[in-house]
Amino acid sequence: MPKKIPLTPATGAAFAYAKLPRLIPIALIAAHLSRSTRSVRWYIDDGKLPAVELNGRLLVRPEELAAFIARHERRDDD
């Protein structure tokens, strides 16, 4: 009888989904930015924060949130 290989991230195909980007719900973004969910929706509707809609929920990729923060953070040297 062949030895069973345990399913671990090192075995590959079974964990390929783990490489997909994590999507952040707007409620979590609002809490992180100390803004309302309405404000976050406005950023999305205005095109300032790219988002995807999945099953009726607006979600943002982490790299898009990081880019949004970088574009809008205050700098003391300005």
PDB file with one MODEL, atoms N, CA, C and O in Angstrom:
MODEL        1
ATOM      1  N   MET A   1       0.851  -1.182   0.000  1.00  0.00           N
ATOM      2  CA  MET A   1       0.000   0.000   0.000  1.00  0.00           C
ATOM      3  C   MET A   1       0.896   1.245   0.000  1.00  0.00           C
ATOM      4  O   MET A   1       1.814   1.337   0.815  1.00  0.00           O
ATOM      5  N   PRO A   2       0.640   2.224  -0.920  1.00  0.00           N
ATOM      6  CA  PRO A   2       1.481   3.415  -0.972  1.00  0.00           C
ATOM      7  C   PRO A   2       1.274   4.312   0.245  1.00  0.00           C
ATOM      8  O   PRO A   2       0.190   4.388   0.824  1.00  0.00           O
ATOM      9  N   LYS A   3       2.346   4.975   0.597  1.00  0.00           N
ATOM     10  CA  LYS A   3       2.305   5.881   1.740  1.00  0.00           C
ATOM     11  C   LYS A   3       1.516   7.136   1.360  1.00  0.00           C
ATOM     12  O   LYS A   3       1.721   7.701   0.286  1.00  0.00           O
ATOM     13  N   LYS A   4       0.617   7.567   2.243  1.00  0.00           N
ATOM     14  CA  LYS A   4      -0.156   8.778   1.986  1.00  0.00           C
ATOM     15  C   LYS A   4       0.684  10.001   2.308  1.00  0.00           C
ATOM     16  O   LYS A   4       1.372  10.057   3.327  1.00  0.00           O
ATOM     17  N   ILE A   5       0.612  10.970   1.422  1.00  0.00           N
ATOM     18  CA  ILE A   5       1.339  12.216   1.640  1.00  0.00           C
ATOM     19  C   ILE A   5       0.387  13.190   2.320  1.00  0.00           C
ATOM     20  O   ILE A   5      -0.695  13.461   1.800  1.00  0.00           O
ATOM     21  N   PRO A   6       0.776  13.717   3.472  1.00  0.00           N
ATOM     22  CA  PRO A   6      -0.128  14.652   4.160  1.00  0.00           C
ATOM     23  C   PRO A   6      -0.284  15.942   3.350  1.00  0.00           C
ATOM     24  O   PRO A   6       0.645  16.384   2.673  1.00  0.00           O
ATOM     25  N   LEU A   7      -1.461  16.525   3.431  1.00  0.00           N
ATOM     26  CA  LEU A   7      -1.708  17.776   2.729  1.00  0.00           C
ATOM     27  C   LEU A   7      -1.162  18.928   3.567  1.00  0.00           C
ATOM     28  O   LEU A   7      -1.697  19.261   4.624  1.00  0.00           O
ATOM     29  N   THR A   8      -0.109  19.511   3.077  1.00  0.00           N
ATOM     30  CA  THR A   8       0.508  20.660   3.725  1.00  0.00           C
ATOM     31  C   THR A   8       0.766  21.706   2.654  1.00  0.00           C
ATOM     32  O   THR A   8       0.687  21.392   1.466  1.00  0.00           O
ATOM     33  N   PRO A   9       1.072  22.939   3.037  1.00  0.00           N
ATOM     34  CA  PRO A   9       1.369  23.941   2.018  1.00  0.00           C
ATOM     35  C   PRO A   9       2.495  23.518   1.079  1.00  0.00           C
ATOM     36  O   PRO A   9       2.535  23.946  -0.074  1.00  0.00           O
ATOM     37  N   ALA A  10       3.407  22.681   1.565  1.00  0.00           N
ATOM     38  CA  ALA A  10       4.525  22.245   0.743  1.00  0.00           C
ATOM     39  C   ALA A  10       4.095  21.260  -0.347  1.00  0.00           C
ATOM     40  O   ALA A  10       4.827  21.071  -1.318  1.00  0.00           O
ATOM     41  N   THR A  11       2.935  20.635  -0.211  1.00  0.00           N
ATOM     42  CA  THR A  11       2.510  19.656  -1.209  1.00  0.00           C
ATOM     43  C   THR A  11       1.913  20.294  -2.446  1.00  0.00           C
ATOM     44  O   THR A  11       1.731  19.608  -3.451  1.00  0.00           O
ATOM     45  N   GLY A  12       1.608  21.560  -2.413  1.00  0.00           N
ATOM     46  CA  GLY A  12       1.244  22.263  -3.633  1.00  0.00           C
ATOM     47  C   GLY A  12      -0.225  22.452  -3.917  1.00  0.00           C
ATOM     48  O   GLY A  12      -0.885  23.265  -3.270  1.00  0.00           O
ATOM     49  N   ALA A  13      -0.755  21.700  -4.893  1.00  0.00           N
ATOM     50  CA  ALA A  13      -2.050  21.967  -5.499  1.00  0.00           C
ATOM     51  C   ALA A  13      -3.187  22.160  -4.495  1.00  0.00           C
ATOM     52  O   ALA A  13      -4.040  23.024  -4.695  1.00  0.00           O
ATOM     53  N   ALA A  14      -3.213  21.385  -3.440  1.00  0.00           N
ATOM     54  CA  ALA A  14      -4.303  21.489  -2.480  1.00  0.00           C
ATOM     55  C   ALA A  14      -4.323  22.854  -1.796  1.00  0.00           C
ATOM     56  O   ALA A  14      -5.361  23.278  -1.288  1.00  0.00           O
ATOM     57  N   PHE A  15      -3.193  23.537  -1.780  1.00  0.00           N
ATOM     58  CA  PHE A  15      -3.129  24.819  -1.100  1.00  0.00           C
ATOM     59  C   PHE A  15      -2.847  25.974  -2.054  1.00  0.00           C
ATOM     60  O   PHE A  15      -2.412  27.044  -1.627  1.00  0.00           O
ATOM     61  N   ALA A  16      -3.092  25.759  -3.341  1.00  0.00           N
ATOM     62  CA  ALA A  16      -2.876  26.827  -4.314  1.00  0.00           C
ATOM     63  C   ALA A  16      -3.769  28.022  -4.011  1.00  0.00           C
ATOM     64  O   ALA A  16      -3.397  29.160  -4.294  1.00  0.00           O
ATOM     65  N   TYR A  17      -4.954  27.772  -3.435  1.00  0.00           N
ATOM     66  CA  TYR A  17      -5.857  28.868  -3.108  1.00  0.00           C
ATOM     67  C   TYR A  17      -5.261  29.821  -2.083  1.00  0.00           C
ATOM     68  O   TYR A  17      -5.677  30.978  -2.012  1.00  0.00           O
ATOM     69  N   ALA A  18      -4.307  29.371  -1.293  1.00  0.00           N
ATOM     70  CA  ALA A  18      -3.704  30.204  -0.259  1.00  0.00           C
ATOM     71  C   ALA A  18      -2.919  31.369  -0.862  1.00  0.00           C
ATOM     72  O   ALA A  18      -2.642  32.349  -0.170  1.00  0.00           O
ATOM     73  N   LYS A  19      -2.560  31.275  -2.138  1.00  0.00           N
ATOM     74  CA  LYS A  19      -1.805  32.333  -2.783  1.00  0.00           C
ATOM     75  C   LYS A  19      -2.706  33.438  -3.327  1.00  0.00           C
ATOM     76  O   LYS A  19      -2.212  34.473  -3.775  1.00  0.00           O
ATOM     77  N   LEU A  20      -4.019  33.230  -3.292  1.00  0.00           N
ATOM     78  CA  LEU A  20      -4.925  34.251  -3.772  1.00  0.00           C
ATOM     79  C   LEU A  20      -4.876  35.460  -2.838  1.00  0.00           C
ATOM     80  O   LEU A  20      -4.645  35.307  -1.639  1.00  0.00           O
ATOM     81  N   PRO A  21      -5.092  36.669  -3.384  1.00  0.00           N
ATOM     82  CA  PRO A  21      -5.036  37.852  -2.531  1.00  0.00           C
ATOM     83  C   PRO A  21      -6.180  37.863  -1.536  1.00  0.00           C
ATOM     84  O   PRO A  21      -7.308  37.489  -1.859  1.00  0.00           O
ATOM     85  N   ARG A  22      -5.880  38.287  -0.344  1.00  0.00           N
ATOM     86  CA  ARG A  22      -6.899  38.418   0.681  1.00  0.00           C
ATOM     87  C   ARG A  22      -7.664  39.700   0.402  1.00  0.00           C
ATOM     88  O   ARG A  22      -7.060  40.699   0.012  1.00  0.00           O
ATOM     89  N   LEU A  23      -8.945  39.698   0.587  1.00  0.00           N
ATOM     90  CA  LEU A  23      -9.785  40.860   0.351  1.00  0.00           C
ATOM     91  C   LEU A  23     -10.294  41.390   1.687  1.00  0.00           C
ATOM     92  O   LEU A  23     -10.704  40.620   2.555  1.00  0.00           O
ATOM     93  N   ILE A  24     -10.263  42.707   1.844  1.00  0.00           N
ATOM     94  CA  ILE A  24     -10.604  43.328   3.117  1.00  0.00           C
ATOM     95  C   ILE A  24     -11.984  43.980   3.007  1.00  0.00           C
ATOM     96  O   ILE A  24     -12.219  44.768   2.091  1.00  0.00           O
ATOM     97  N   PRO A  25     -12.902  43.661   3.931  1.00  0.00           N
ATOM     98  CA  PRO A  25     -14.219  44.294   3.906  1.00  0.00           C
ATOM     99  C   PRO A  25     -14.130  45.772   4.292  1.00  0.00           C
ATOM    100  O   PRO A  25     -13.236  46.182   5.031  1.00  0.00           O
ATOM    101  N   ILE A  26     -15.078  46.563   3.775  1.00  0.00           N
ATOM    102  CA  ILE A  26     -14.990  48.001   3.997  1.00  0.00           C
ATOM    103  C   ILE A  26     -15.202  48.382   5.465  1.00  0.00           C
ATOM    104  O   ILE A  26     -14.715  49.427   5.897  1.00  0.00           O
ATOM    105  N   ALA A  27     -15.905  47.575   6.227  1.00  0.00           N
ATOM    106  CA  ALA A  27     -16.073  47.881   7.650  1.00  0.00           C
ATOM    107  C   ALA A  27     -14.721  47.865   8.373  1.00  0.00           C
ATOM    108  O   ALA A  27     -14.463  48.701   9.239  1.00  0.00           O
ATOM    109  N   LEU A  28     -13.870  46.915   8.012  1.00  0.00           N
ATOM    110  CA  LEU A  28     -12.540  46.833   8.612  1.00  0.00           C
ATOM    111  C   LEU A  28     -11.672  48.005   8.158  1.00  0.00           C
ATOM    112  O   LEU A  28     -10.895  48.549   8.942  1.00  0.00           O
ATOM    113  N   ILE A  29     -11.806  48.387   6.901  1.00  0.00           N
ATOM    114  CA  ILE A  29     -11.061  49.537   6.386  1.00  0.00           C
ATOM    115  C   ILE A  29     -11.499  50.805   7.103  1.00  0.00           C
ATOM    116  O   ILE A  29     -10.667  51.629   7.483  1.00  0.00           O
ATOM    117  N   ALA A  30     -12.806  50.961   7.287  1.00  0.00           N
ATOM    118  CA  ALA A  30     -13.327  52.139   7.983  1.00  0.00           C
ATOM    119  C   ALA A  30     -12.760  52.223   9.399  1.00  0.00           C
ATOM    120  O   ALA A  30     -12.368  53.300   9.846  1.00  0.00           O
ATOM    121  N   ALA A  31     -12.717  51.113  10.094  1.00  0.00           N
ATOM    122  CA  ALA A  31     -12.165  51.103  11.453  1.00  0.00           C
ATOM    123  C   ALA A  31     -10.680  51.442  11.435  1.00  0.00           C
ATOM    124  O   ALA A  31     -10.206  52.185  12.294  1.00  0.00           O
ATOM    125  N   HIS A  32      -9.949  50.912  10.477  1.00  0.00           N
ATOM    126  CA  HIS A  32      -8.511  51.155  10.374  1.00  0.00           C
ATOM    127  C   HIS A  32      -8.214  52.622  10.081  1.00  0.00           C
ATOM    128  O   HIS A  32      -7.249  53.182  10.600  1.00  0.00           O
ATOM    129  N   LEU A  33      -9.053  53.244   9.244  1.00  0.00           N
ATOM    130  CA  LEU A  33      -8.840  54.635   8.862  1.00  0.00           C
ATOM    131  C   LEU A  33      -9.531  55.630   9.798  1.00  0.00           C
ATOM    132  O   LEU A  33      -9.405  56.842   9.621  1.00  0.00           O
ATOM    133  N   SER A  34     -10.254  55.122  10.785  1.00  0.00           N
ATOM    134  CA  SER A  34     -11.061  55.966  11.690  1.00  0.00           C
ATOM    135  C   SER A  34     -12.049  56.812  10.890  1.00  0.00           C
ATOM    136  O   SER A  34     -12.195  58.012  11.123  1.00  0.00           O
ATOM    137  N   ARG A  35     -12.713  56.167   9.955  1.00  0.00           N
ATOM    138  CA  ARG A  35     -13.728  56.800   9.125  1.00  0.00           C
ATOM    139  C   ARG A  35     -14.982  55.939   9.160  1.00  0.00           C
ATOM    140  O   ARG A  35     -14.950  54.803   9.632  1.00  0.00           O
ATOM    141  N   SER A  36     -16.069  56.477   8.665  1.00  0.00           N
ATOM    142  CA  SER A  36     -17.304  55.702   8.586  1.00  0.00           C
ATOM    143  C   SER A  36     -17.280  54.817   7.341  1.00  0.00           C
ATOM    144  O   SER A  36     -16.503  55.052   6.415  1.00  0.00           O
ATOM    145  N   THR A  37     -18.140  53.798   7.330  1.00  0.00           N
ATOM    146  CA  THR A  37     -18.244  52.967   6.134  1.00  0.00           C
ATOM    147  C   THR A  37     -18.789  53.802   4.977  1.00  0.00           C
ATOM    148  O   THR A  37     -18.467  53.539   3.818  1.00  0.00           O
ATOM    149  N   ARG A  38     -19.608  54.800   5.284  1.00  0.00           N
ATOM    150  CA  ARG A  38     -20.117  55.684   4.237  1.00  0.00           C
ATOM    151  C   ARG A  38     -18.966  56.440   3.560  1.00  0.00           C
ATOM    152  O   ARG A  38     -18.958  56.604   2.340  1.00  0.00           O
ATOM    153  N   SER A  39     -17.991  56.900   4.363  1.00  0.00           N
ATOM    154  CA  SER A  39     -16.828  57.588   3.793  1.00  0.00           C
ATOM    155  C   SER A  39     -16.019  56.656   2.911  1.00  0.00           C
ATOM    156  O   SER A  39     -15.564  57.055   1.839  1.00  0.00           O
ATOM    157  N   VAL A  40     -15.836  55.425   3.347  1.00  0.00           N
ATOM    158  CA  VAL A  40     -15.078  54.454   2.548  1.00  0.00           C
ATOM    159  C   VAL A  40     -15.819  54.176   1.239  1.00  0.00           C
ATOM    160  O   VAL A  40     -15.193  54.083   0.183  1.00  0.00           O
ATOM    161  N   ARG A  41     -17.138  54.044   1.302  1.00  0.00           N
ATOM    162  CA  ARG A  41     -17.922  53.853   0.076  1.00  0.00           C
ATOM    163  C   ARG A  41     -17.768  55.056  -0.854  1.00  0.00           C
ATOM    164  O   ARG A  41     -17.715  54.893  -2.073  1.00  0.00           O
ATOM    165  N   TRP A  42     -17.697  56.251  -0.291  1.00  0.00           N
ATOM    166  CA  TRP A  42     -17.507  57.443  -1.102  1.00  0.00           C
ATOM    167  C   TRP A  42     -16.158  57.388  -1.808  1.00  0.00           C
ATOM    168  O   TRP A  42     -16.066  57.706  -2.994  1.00  0.00           O
ATOM    169  N   TYR A  43     -15.096  56.981  -1.081  1.00  0.00           N
ATOM    170  CA  TYR A  43     -13.773  56.840  -1.705  1.00  0.00           C
ATOM    171  C   TYR A  43     -13.836  55.860  -2.878  1.00  0.00           C
ATOM    172  O   TYR A  43     -13.228  56.086  -3.924  1.00  0.00           O
ATOM    173  N   ILE A  44     -14.580  54.772  -2.686  1.00  0.00           N
ATOM    174  CA  ILE A  44     -14.713  53.756  -3.732  1.00  0.00           C
ATOM    175  C   ILE A  44     -15.515  54.310  -4.911  1.00  0.00           C
ATOM    176  O   ILE A  44     -15.101  54.186  -6.064  1.00  0.00           O
ATOM    177  N   ASP A  45     -16.660  54.920  -4.615  1.00  0.00           N
ATOM    178  CA  ASP A  45     -17.512  55.468  -5.678  1.00  0.00           C
ATOM    179  C   ASP A  45     -16.805  56.566  -6.466  1.00  0.00           C
ATOM    180  O   ASP A  45     -17.030  56.720  -7.666  1.00  0.00           O
ATOM    181  N   ASP A  46     -15.947  57.330  -5.781  1.00  0.00           N
ATOM    182  CA  ASP A  46     -15.219  58.426  -6.419  1.00  0.00           C
ATOM    183  C   ASP A  46     -13.995  57.937  -7.193  1.00  0.00           C
ATOM    184  O   ASP A  46     -13.342  58.723  -7.880  1.00  0.00           O
ATOM    185  N   GLY A  47     -13.679  56.637  -7.086  1.00  0.00           N
ATOM    186  CA  GLY A  47     -12.543  56.077  -7.802  1.00  0.00           C
ATOM    187  C   GLY A  47     -11.214  56.240  -7.088  1.00  0.00           C
ATOM    188  O   GLY A  47     -10.162  55.923  -7.644  1.00  0.00           O
ATOM    189  N   LYS A  48     -11.256  56.731  -5.860  1.00  0.00           N
ATOM    190  CA  LYS A  48     -10.014  56.924  -5.100  1.00  0.00           C
ATOM    191  C   LYS A  48      -9.495  55.633  -4.484  1.00  0.00           C
ATOM    192  O   LYS A  48      -8.298  55.496  -4.234  1.00  0.00           O
ATOM    193  N   LEU A  49     -10.398  54.686  -4.239  1.00  0.00           N
ATOM    194  CA  LEU A  49     -10.036  53.408  -3.632  1.00  0.00           C
ATOM    195  C   LEU A  49     -10.662  52.284  -4.456  1.00  0.00           C
ATOM    196  O   LEU A  49     -11.866  52.048  -4.355  1.00  0.00           O
ATOM    197  N   PRO A  50      -9.868  51.590  -5.264  1.00  0.00           N
ATOM    198  CA  PRO A  50     -10.418  50.492  -6.079  1.00  0.00           C
ATOM    199  C   PRO A  50     -10.946  49.357  -5.201  1.00  0.00           C
ATOM    200  O   PRO A  50     -10.347  49.008  -4.184  1.00  0.00           O
ATOM    201  N   ALA A  51     -12.072  48.796  -5.613  1.00  0.00           N
ATOM    202  CA  ALA A  51     -12.688  47.706  -4.859  1.00  0.00           C
ATOM    203  C   ALA A  51     -13.315  46.713  -5.828  1.00  0.00           C
ATOM    204  O   ALA A  51     -13.517  47.005  -7.007  1.00  0.00           O
ATOM    205  N   VAL A  52     -13.614  45.536  -5.299  1.00  0.00           N
ATOM    206  CA  VAL A  52     -14.343  44.525  -6.058  1.00  0.00           C
ATOM    207  C   VAL A  52     -15.622  44.209  -5.291  1.00  0.00           C
ATOM    208  O   VAL A  52     -15.676  44.336  -4.067  1.00  0.00           O
ATOM    209  N   GLU A  53     -16.638  43.801  -6.021  1.00  0.00           N
ATOM    210  CA  GLU A  53     -17.882  43.404  -5.383  1.00  0.00           C
ATOM    211  C   GLU A  53     -18.009  41.894  -5.495  1.00  0.00           C
ATOM    212  O   GLU A  53     -17.915  41.331  -6.585  1.00  0.00           O
ATOM    213  N   LEU A  54     -18.221  41.252  -4.371  1.00  0.00           N
ATOM    214  CA  LEU A  54     -18.344  39.801  -4.328  1.00  0.00           C
ATOM    215  C   LEU A  54     -19.558  39.451  -3.487  1.00  0.00           C
ATOM    216  O   LEU A  54     -19.598  39.740  -2.291  1.00  0.00           O
ATOM    217  N   ASN A  55     -20.537  38.834  -4.108  1.00  0.00           N
ATOM    218  CA  ASN A  55     -21.779  38.492  -3.418  1.00  0.00           C
ATOM    219  C   ASN A  55     -22.402  39.695  -2.723  1.00  0.00           C
ATOM    220  O   ASN A  55     -22.900  39.585  -1.602  1.00  0.00           O
ATOM    221  N   GLY A  56     -22.372  40.835  -3.388  1.00  0.00           N
ATOM    222  CA  GLY A  56     -22.986  42.029  -2.837  1.00  0.00           C
ATOM    223  C   GLY A  56     -22.151  42.777  -1.816  1.00  0.00           C
ATOM    224  O   GLY A  56     -22.603  43.786  -1.275  1.00  0.00           O
ATOM    225  N   ARG A  57     -20.948  42.307  -1.541  1.00  0.00           N
ATOM    226  CA  ARG A  57     -20.066  42.963  -0.562  1.00  0.00           C
ATOM    227  C   ARG A  57     -18.928  43.657  -1.287  1.00  0.00           C
ATOM    228  O   ARG A  57     -18.343  43.103  -2.218  1.00  0.00           O
ATOM    229  N   LEU A  58     -18.616  44.872  -0.858  1.00  0.00           N
ATOM    230  CA  LEU A  58     -17.464  45.582  -1.409  1.00  0.00           C
ATOM    231  C   LEU A  58     -16.229  45.179  -0.626  1.00  0.00           C
ATOM    232  O   LEU A  58     -16.211  45.226   0.603  1.00  0.00           O
ATOM    233  N   LEU A  59     -15.201  44.783  -1.355  1.00  0.00           N
ATOM    234  CA  LEU A  59     -13.957  44.325  -0.751  1.00  0.00           C
ATOM    235  C   LEU A  59     -12.785  45.007  -1.441  1.00  0.00           C
ATOM    236  O   LEU A  59     -12.857  45.345  -2.623  1.00  0.00           O
ATOM    237  N   VAL A  60     -11.705  45.204  -0.694  1.00  0.00           N
ATOM    238  CA  VAL A  60     -10.539  45.908  -1.215  1.00  0.00           C
ATOM    239  C   VAL A  60      -9.309  45.028  -1.037  1.00  0.00           C
ATOM    240  O   VAL A  60      -9.131  44.382  -0.004  1.00  0.00           O
ATOM    241  N   ARG A  61      -8.468  45.018  -2.064  1.00  0.00           N
ATOM    242  CA  ARG A  61      -7.205  44.272  -1.975  1.00  0.00           C
ATOM    243  C   ARG A  61      -6.241  45.033  -1.063  1.00  0.00           C
ATOM    244  O   ARG A  61      -6.216  46.264  -1.085  1.00  0.00           O
ATOM    245  N   PRO A  62      -5.450  44.320  -0.266  1.00  0.00           N
ATOM    246  CA  PRO A  62      -4.527  44.987   0.665  1.00  0.00           C
ATOM    247  C   PRO A  62      -3.574  45.960  -0.021  1.00  0.00           C
ATOM    248  O   PRO A  62      -3.292  47.029   0.520  1.00  0.00           O
ATOM    249  N   GLU A  63      -3.072  45.606  -1.209  1.00  0.00           N
ATOM    250  CA  GLU A  63      -2.135  46.498  -1.892  1.00  0.00           C
ATOM    251  C   GLU A  63      -2.821  47.784  -2.354  1.00  0.00           C
ATOM    252  O   GLU A  63      -2.179  48.832  -2.425  1.00  0.00           O
ATOM    253  N   GLU A  64      -4.114  47.718  -2.668  1.00  0.00           N
ATOM    254  CA  GLU A  64      -4.860  48.924  -3.043  1.00  0.00           C
ATOM    255  C   GLU A  64      -5.047  49.832  -1.832  1.00  0.00           C
ATOM    256  O   GLU A  64      -4.943  51.053  -1.941  1.00  0.00           O
ATOM    257  N   LEU A  65      -5.324  49.228  -0.680  1.00  0.00           N
ATOM    258  CA  LEU A  65      -5.460  50.022   0.550  1.00  0.00           C
ATOM    259  C   LEU A  65      -4.138  50.682   0.905  1.00  0.00           C
ATOM    260  O   LEU A  65      -4.111  51.855   1.277  1.00  0.00           O
ATOM    261  N   ALA A  66      -3.037  49.938   0.794  1.00  0.00           N
ATOM    262  CA  ALA A  66      -1.715  50.499   1.109  1.00  0.00           C
ATOM    263  C   ALA A  66      -1.393  51.664   0.175  1.00  0.00           C
ATOM    264  O   ALA A  66      -0.857  52.679   0.620  1.00  0.00           O
ATOM    265  N   ALA A  67      -1.712  51.533  -1.107  1.00  0.00           N
ATOM    266  CA  ALA A  67      -1.464  52.607  -2.062  1.00  0.00           C
ATOM    267  C   ALA A  67      -2.334  53.825  -1.749  1.00  0.00           C
ATOM    268  O   ALA A  67      -1.869  54.960  -1.846  1.00  0.00           O
ATOM    269  N   PHE A  68      -3.589  53.593  -1.375  1.00  0.00           N
ATOM    270  CA  PHE A  68      -4.497  54.684  -1.004  1.00  0.00           C
ATOM    271  C   PHE A  68      -3.946  55.446   0.195  1.00  0.00           C
ATOM    272  O   PHE A  68      -3.935  56.677   0.199  1.00  0.00           O
ATOM    273  N   ILE A  69      -3.494  54.724   1.204  1.00  0.00           N
ATOM    274  CA  ILE A  69      -2.940  55.359   2.402  1.00  0.00           C
ATOM    275  C   ILE A  69      -1.690  56.150   2.049  1.00  0.00           C
ATOM    276  O   ILE A  69      -1.513  57.275   2.517  1.00  0.00           O
ATOM    277  N   ALA A  70      -0.827  55.575   1.231  1.00  0.00           N
ATOM    278  CA  ALA A  70       0.406  56.268   0.839  1.00  0.00           C
ATOM    279  C   ALA A  70       0.106  57.562   0.087  1.00  0.00           C
ATOM    280  O   ALA A  70       0.800  58.562   0.275  1.00  0.00           O
ATOM    281  N   ARG A  71      -0.925  57.551  -0.764  1.00  0.00           N
ATOM    282  CA  ARG A  71      -1.287  58.756  -1.514  1.00  0.00           C
ATOM    283  C   ARG A  71      -1.881  59.841  -0.632  1.00  0.00           C
ATOM    284  O   ARG A  71      -1.782  61.025  -0.956  1.00  0.00           O
ATOM    285  N   HIS A  72      -2.498  59.454   0.480  1.00  0.00           N
ATOM    286  CA  HIS A  72      -3.228  60.414   1.308  1.00  0.00           C
ATOM    287  C   HIS A  72      -2.599  60.719   2.664  1.00  0.00           C
ATOM    288  O   HIS A  72      -3.155  61.497   3.439  1.00  0.00           O
ATOM    289  N   GLU A  73      -1.451  60.118   2.962  1.00  0.00           N
ATOM    290  CA  GLU A  73      -0.874  60.396   4.273  1.00  0.00           C
ATOM    291  C   GLU A  73      -0.221  61.766   4.286  1.00  0.00           C
ATOM    292  O   GLU A  73       0.331  62.219   3.283  1.00  0.00           O
ATOM    293  N   ARG A  74      -0.292  62.410   5.426  1.00  0.00           N
ATOM    294  CA  ARG A  74       0.312  63.731   5.591  1.00  0.00           C
ATOM    295  C   ARG A  74       1.795  63.594   5.808  1.00  0.00           C
ATOM    296  O   ARG A  74       2.276  62.668   6.461  1.00  0.00           O
ATOM    297  N   ARG A  75       2.502  64.542   5.244  1.00  0.00           N
ATOM    298  CA  ARG A  75       3.956  64.574   5.453  1.00  0.00           C
ATOM    299  C   ARG A  75       4.295  65.921   6.070  1.00  0.00           C
ATOM    300  O   ARG A  75       3.791  66.954   5.629  1.00  0.00           O
ATOM    301  N   ASP A  76       5.151  65.914   7.091  1.00  0.00           N
ATOM    302  CA  ASP A  76       5.530  67.137   7.783  1.00  0.00           C
ATOM    303  C   ASP A  76       6.422  68.023   6.923  1.00  0.00           C
ATOM    304  O   ASP A  76       6.479  69.232   7.147  1.00  0.00           O
ATOM    305  N   ASP A  77       7.116  67.453   5.950  1.00  0.00           N
ATOM    306  CA  ASP A  77       8.051  68.230   5.138  1.00  0.00           C
ATOM    307  C   ASP A  77       7.385  68.941   3.966  1.00  0.00           C
ATOM    308  O   ASP A  77       8.065  69.643   3.218  1.00  0.00           O
ATOM    309  N   ASP A  78       6.068  68.782   3.782  1.00  0.00           N
ATOM    310  CA  ASP A  78       5.363  69.444   2.675  1.00  0.00           C
ATOM    311  C   ASP A  78       5.033  70.892   2.990  1.00  0.00           C
ATOM    312  O   ASP A  78       4.441  71.584   2.163  1.00  0.00           O
TER     313      ASP A  78
ENDMDL
END
